[in-house]
Each structure stands twice: as C-alpha cells, then as structure tokens.
Amino acid sequence: FPVTIYGHQNALDYELSVIENLEFWAKIRNMEHAIAASFSLLELTPYEEIKVSQLSQGWARKVELTKLLLTQSIIWVLDEPFANLDQKGKDRLIEMIKVRAMDSGIIIFTAQSPCIQDNIINLNLEDYLDV
C-alpha cells in the first residue's frame, strides 16, 4: 500500500513553477485530474505560474502539502507539517487530515506541541525514554 513521507524540508524543484512541480507529482500517480481541485483547496491558483523559489516558505509548504492530495497514499508520515503555515493553511491541513482519516487513512506526524483534535492520539516521546 502506498505511503507518503514528507520531511521538514520541502521536496520541490525551486526552479520550476508551482504547476510544473505539481504536474510532475500528479503524473507519477495518474492524478492529473485532481490538480485543479487541489489548487483550489489550498488557494494556489494565483501562484500556479510562479517559480517556487519566488514563494514565501508558507506558500512553498502549501505546494508541498498539495502533493498529499495528488498521491492517494493510505499512510501519510509528516514531519512538522504545520511549520511555516498561516492559520488558514493550518486549518486546511487539519481538514485534509480529517478527510484522509475518515477515508481509512493513517496519518502520523510530529509537532512541537500537542494537537487538540478529536481522534488524535498524542505521544510524548520523553515518556518512553529511560532517563
């Protein structure tokens, strides 16, 4: 089953435009039909022809997270997915996580502080270390 792993660093080609980056990832999984809806959800349409190198870290992160919608993976492993996102971006990501979970998806992510949402289990790794 497909697993998508995203690290703290964005895996984007900064010399390509937003649309070129996402078309590349969509073609890998035959998800070209989902590009427009993905752009709409994360409000990327005004930025589609802009090179990723010209975006703020927050907008580049939204491009990275849009790839989640184009991969159709069952399991998402995300390292600090909320980093560099504004509140609206964080809210959209929470919506994406909820929808993925309702569709039998599994989402594992790291965060600096506990996530207070229904059906989210917070583990503090320090509780499991022998100090």
C-alpha positions in Angstrom: 0.0 0.0 0.0 1.3 3.5 -0.8 3.0 5.5 1.9 3.8 9.2 1.5 6.6 10.6 3.7 7.3 14.3 3.9 10.2 15.7 5.9 10.6 19.1 7.3 12.3 20.3 4.1 10.1 20.7 1.0 10.8 18.2 -1.8 10.2 20.7 -4.6 12.2 21.8 -7.6 12.6 25.5 -6.8 13.4 26.4 -10.4 10.1 25.1 -11.7 6.7 26.8 -11.3 4.1 25.6 -8.9 2.1 24.0 -11.6 5.1 22.3 -13.1 6.0 20.8 -9.7 2.5 19.5 -9.1 2.0 18.2 -12.6 5.2 16.1 -12.2 3.9 14.5 -9.0 0.3 14.1 -10.3 1.6 12.3 -13.4 3.5 9.8 -11.3 0.2 8.6 -9.7 -2.1 9.3 -12.7 -3.8 12.0 -10.7 -3.7 14.9 -13.3 -7.5 15.2 -13.0 -7.1 16.3 -9.3 -4.8 19.2 -9.9 -7.5 21.9 -10.2 -9.3 20.8 -7.0 -6.0 20.6 -5.1 -5.1 24.1 -6.2 -8.5 25.4 -5.1 -8.4 23.8 -1.7 -5.0 25.4 -0.8 -5.7 28.6 -2.7 -2.7 28.2 -5.0 -4.4 29.2 -8.3 -2.9 32.8 -8.3 0.6 31.3 -7.8 0.5 28.4 -10.4 2.9 30.1 -12.9 5.3 31.4 -10.3 8.6 29.7 -9.6 8.7 28.0 -6.2 11.9 29.9 -5.5 9.8 33.1 -5.5 7.3 31.9 -2.9 7.4 32.5 0.8 8.2 29.5 3.0 4.5 29.3 3.9 3.3 29.2 0.3 6.0 26.7 -0.6 4.8 24.5 2.2 1.3 24.7 0.8 2.6 23.5 -2.5 4.3 20.6 -0.7 1.1 19.7 1.1 -0.9 19.8 -2.1 1.1 16.8 -3.2 -0.7 14.8 -0.5 -3.9 15.2 -2.5 -2.2 14.0 -5.6 -0.6 10.8 -4.3 -3.6 8.9 -2.9 -1.5 7.3 -0.3 -3.1 5.3 2.5 -0.5 6.4 5.1 0.9 9.9 5.5 4.1 10.3 7.6 4.6 14.1 8.1 7.5 15.8 9.9 6.3 19.2 11.3 3.6 19.6 8.7 2.3 22.8 10.3 5.7 24.6 10.1 5.6 27.9 8.2 1.8 27.8 7.6 -0.5 30.7 8.5 -3.7 29.9 10.4 -5.7 29.4 7.3 -3.1 26.9 6.0 -3.1 25.1 9.3 -6.9 24.8 9.2 -6.8 23.4 5.7 -4.2 20.9 6.7 -6.4 19.8 9.6 -9.3 19.4 7.2 -7.1 17.3 4.9 -6.0 15.1 7.8 -9.6 14.6 9.0 -10.8 13.7 5.5 -7.9 11.3 5.0 -8.6 9.6 8.3 -12.3 9.3 7.6 -11.3 7.5 4.3 -9.5 4.8 6.3 -6.2 6.7 6.0 -3.5 6.7 8.7 -1.6 9.9 9.4 1.5 10.1 11.6 3.0 13.5 12.2 5.4 15.2 14.5 4.6 18.5 16.1 6.2 20.8 18.7 3.1 20.9 20.8 0.1 18.5 21.3 -2.6 18.6 18.7 -6.0 19.1 20.3 -8.4 17.4 17.8 -10.9 14.6 18.1 -9.4 11.1 17.3 -5.8 12.3 17.5 -3.5 10.4 19.9 -0.6 12.5 21.2 2.5 10.6 22.2 5.3 12.4 24.1 8.5 10.5 23.2 10.1 11.6 26.5 7.5 9.4 28.3 9.1 6.4 26.6 12.8 7.2 27.2 14.8 5.7 30.1 16.4 8.8 31.5 
